[in-house]
Amino acid sequence: MKSLIRWIGYVIACTVTFTTTMVLGKECTPLGERLRSTNSDLLRLVTEDSALCVLERGFQWTEGPVWVDELNGLLFSDIPESKVYLYTEASGVREYLSNSRYSNGLLISPARKLILLQSRNRTVSEMMGTIDKPSMTYEDLATSYHSKRLNSPNDGVFNKKGDLFFTDPPYGLPMGINDPHKELPFQGVFLLPKDGKLTLLESELSFPNGVALALDESYIVVAISDKQHKAWYKLDLDTDNAVTKKTLIHEHKNVEGRVMEGMPDGLVFHSNGLLFATGPGGLFVFDTNLILVGHISIPNITSNVAFDSSYKTLYITANDTLMTLSLN
């Protein structure tokens, strides 16, 4: 682990020169020394020759990427603009929803409906149109817990049954955790079962942000975007989705005083079980035992990640850009 920390610090500290090429209008560079790992499972997916591409610039803050088979493309949010965009290889980026009610996380439910975690609107909502015919009419699925308004729903993930796990930090409130309109005394991790009764799973994590569900659905991983505790936690689940155990997976510490920009944020499991997580300096990669085995330096502040259906492309929302990382 110490050697891993040393090379993570090295990759941020070093200056690396890349050859930039244009591929179908995309600005691409090989990863080179941005990739730091000795893990064979990761190196089968990503090498120093893997292309890191910028697809589009000029957004305010990109978030919530989700691959949509029906559109053969990626939907993602620009939170401050209150918009959702669609990216396809054929057409590039175009507006999909001109008013998303400040969506952050975007999900496709098992029923193939678009679910929006509308941070500043403080709701979890379903778009009433179909995926191929979007509508700016929404049905609220969750707005409060025990008659107190949610903080600002952030990120979520469905299990196969259609139950929704989601996080509720205070980031969408104008004054954050100290906002006078904040009603809940905690920042929660919630379960919205298919039957619609909202359940609190966890209330003691300081700033829960990204959430990912294990492939076997036995646990979730929650990212903590706390300046004083940049970390990832594992929450074990029983067959009723109740949390049975909470375990700290990894806490990020600055190396030799060097500050790596960004916080633990969105994360996603690859089909081989590796966990790709946005965080300080880029992407952290954890193995199937949730041990940190790699870091990929990204030249922007990363917020979230999503795979396409083939798991050959990792989409990365990063500050004002949409990016991709090509995988083997």
Solvent accessible surface area in square Angstrom, and as a share of the most:
residue,aa,sasa,rsa
1,M,120,0.54
2,K,157,0.67
3,S,63,0.41
4,L,15,0.07
5,I,69,0.35
6,R,154,0.56
7,W,36,0.12
8,I,6,0.03
9,G,2,0.02
10,Y,104,0.40
11,V,7,0.04
12,I,50,0.25
13,A,49,0.38
14,C,34,0.20
15,T,135,0.78
16,V,45,0.26
17,T,129,0.75
18,F,45,0.19
19,T,99,0.57
20,T,74,0.43
21,T,70,0.41
22,M,128,0.57
23,V,69,0.40
24,L,160,0.79
25,G,62,0.60
26,K,31,0.13
27,E,60,0.27
28,C,5,0.03
29,T,28,0.16
30,P,50,0.31
31,L,0,0.00
32,G,16,0.16
33,E,68,0.31
34,R,47,0.17
35,L,9,0.05
36,R,58,0.21
37,S,19,0.12
38,T,122,0.71
39,N,33,0.17
40,S,67,0.43
41,D,56,0.29
42,L,0,0.00
43,L,66,0.33
44,R,152,0.56
45,L,17,0.09
46,V,0,0.00
47,T,52,0.30
48,E,91,0.41
49,D,123,0.64
50,S,11,0.07
51,A,32,0.25
52,L,7,0.03
53,C,5,0.03
54,V,22,0.12
55,L,21,0.11
56,E,71,0.32
57,R,130,0.47
58,G,67,0.65
59,F,23,0.10
60,Q,97,0.43
61,W,72,0.25
62,T,0,0.00
63,E,6,0.03
64,G,2,0.02
65,P,11,0.07
66,V,22,0.12
67,W,47,0.17
68,V,0,0.00
69,D,86,0.45
70,E,89,0.40
71,L,30,0.15
72,N,109,0.56
73,G,0,0.00
74,L,0,0.00
75,L,0,0.00
76,F,0,0.00
77,S,0,0.00
78,D,1,0.01
79,I,19,0.10
80,P,44,0.28
81,E,67,0.30
82,S,12,0.08
83,K,43,0.18
84,V,0,0.00
85,Y,34,0.13
86,L,5,0.03
87,Y,13,0.05
88,T,20,0.11
89,E,110,0.49
90,A,102,0.79
91,S,81,0.52
92,G,25,0.24
93,V,37,0.21
94,R,125,0.46
95,E,79,0.35
96,Y,15,0.06
97,L,3,0.02
98,S,48,0.31
99,N,76,0.39
100,S,0,0.00
101,R,62,0.23
102,Y,78,0.30
103,S,0,0.00
104,N,10,0.05
105,G,0,0.00
106,L,5,0.02
107,L,22,0.11
108,I,25,0.13
109,S,11,0.07
110,P,72,0.45
111,A,79,0.61
112,R,104,0.38
113,K,48,0.20
114,L,1,0.00
115,I,3,0.02
116,L,0,0.00
117,L,0,0.00
118,Q,0,0.00
119,S,7,0.04
120,R,114,0.42
121,N,43,0.22
122,R,14,0.05
123,T,8,0.04
124,V,0,0.00
125,S,0,0.00
126,E,33,0.15
127,M,0,0.00
128,M,87,0.39
129,G,13,0.12
130,T,74,0.43
131,I,9,0.05
132,D,96,0.50
133,K,151,0.64
134,P,54,0.34
135,S,35,0.22
136,M,101,0.45
137,T,81,0.47
138,Y,30,0.11
139,E,88,0.39
140,D,64,0.33
141,L,64,0.32
142,A,8,0.06
143,T,55,0.32
144,S,45,0.29
145,Y,33,0.12
146,H,146,0.65
147,S,109,0.70
148,K,91,0.39
149,R,104,0.38
150,L,0,0.00
151,N,0,0.00
152,S,1,0.01
153,P,0,0.00
154,N,7,0.04
155,D,13,0.07
156,G,5,0.05
157,V,32,0.19
158,F,38,0.16
159,N,8,0.04
160,K,158,0.67
161,K,128,0.54
162,G,11,0.11
163,D,9,0.05
164,L,2,0.01
165,F,1,0.00
166,F,0,0.00
167,T,0,0.00
168,D,0,0.00
169,P,0,0.00
170,P,1,0.01
171,Y,95,0.36
172,G,12,0.12
173,L,11,0.06
174,P,124,0.78
175,M,122,0.55
176,G,19,0.18
177,I,77,0.39
178,N,117,0.60
179,D,8,0.04
180,P,102,0.64
181,H,126,0.56
182,K,35,0.15
183,E,76,0.34
184,L,6,0.03
185,P,115,0.72
186,F,35,0.15
187,Q,17,0.08
188,G,0,0.00
189,V,0,0.00
190,F,0,0.00
191,L,11,0.05
192,L,13,0.07
193,P,28,0.18
194,K,160,0.68
195,D,121,0.63
196,G,46,0.44
197,K,156,0.66
198,L,30,0.15
199,T,56,0.33
200,L,48,0.24
201,L,24,0.12
202,E,18,0.08
203,S,41,0.27
204,E,141,0.63
205,L,11,0.05
206,S,40,0.26
207,F,44,0.18
208,P,0,0.00
209,N,9,0.05
210,G,0,0.00
211,V,5,0.03
212,A,4,0.03
213,L,19,0.10
214,A,5,0.04
215,L,89,0.44
216,D,106,0.55
217,E,48,0.22
218,S,46,0.30
219,Y,28,0.11
220,I,0,0.00
221,V,0,0.00
222,V,0,0.00
223,A,0,0.00
224,I,1,0.00
225,S,12,0.08
226,D,19,0.10
227,K,157,0.67
228,Q,158,0.70
229,H,48,0.21
230,K,29,0.12
231,A,0,0.00
232,W,0,0.00
233,Y,33,0.12
234,K,51,0.22
235,L,0,0.00
236,D,31,0.16
237,L,17,0.08
238,D,58,0.30
239,T,134,0.78
240,D,119,0.61
241,N,17,0.09
242,A,46,0.36
243,V,41,0.23
244,T,88,0.51
245,K,125,0.53
246,K,76,0.32
247,T,52,0.30
248,L,81,0.40
249,I,35,0.18
250,H,25,0.11
251,E,47,0.21
252,H,15,0.07
253,K,135,0.57
254,N,67,0.35
255,V,18,0.10
256,E,140,0.63
257,G,66,0.63
258,R,94,0.34
259,V,107,0.61
260,M,5,0.02
261,E,118,0.53
262,G,17,0.16
263,M,47,0.21
264,P,0,0.00
265,D,16,0.08
266,G,0,0.00
267,L,9,0.05
268,V,36,0.20
269,F,16,0.06
270,H,11,0.05
271,S,62,0.40
272,N,66,0.34
273,G,10,0.09
274,L,1,0.00
275,L,0,0.00
276,F,0,0.00
277,A,0,0.00
278,T,0,0.00
279,G,1,0.01
280,P,0,0.00
281,G,11,0.10
282,G,0,0.00
283,L,0,0.00
284,F,0,0.00
285,V,0,0.00
286,F,1,0.00
287,D,22,0.12
288,T,82,0.48
289,N,115,0.59
290,L,16,0.08
291,I,88,0.45
292,L,7,0.03
293,V,21,0.12
294,G,0,0.00
295,H,0,0.00
296,I,0,0.00
297,S,9,0.06
298,I,8,0.04
299,P,78,0.49
300,N,40,0.20
301,I,49,0.25
302,T,3,0.02
303,S,0,0.00
304,N,10,0.05
305,V,6,0.03
306,A,9,0.07
307,F,15,0.06
308,D,20,0.11
309,S,72,0.47
310,S,64,0.41
311,Y,71,0.27
312,K,107,0.45
313,T,31,0.18
314,L,0,0.00
315,Y,10,0.04
316,I,0,0.00
317,T,0,0.00
318,A,0,0.00
319,N,44,0.23
320,D,51,0.26
321,T,2,0.01
322,L,0,0.00
323,M,4,0.02
324,T,10,0.06
325,L,0,0.00
326,S,50,0.32
327,L,13,0.07
328,N,88,0.45
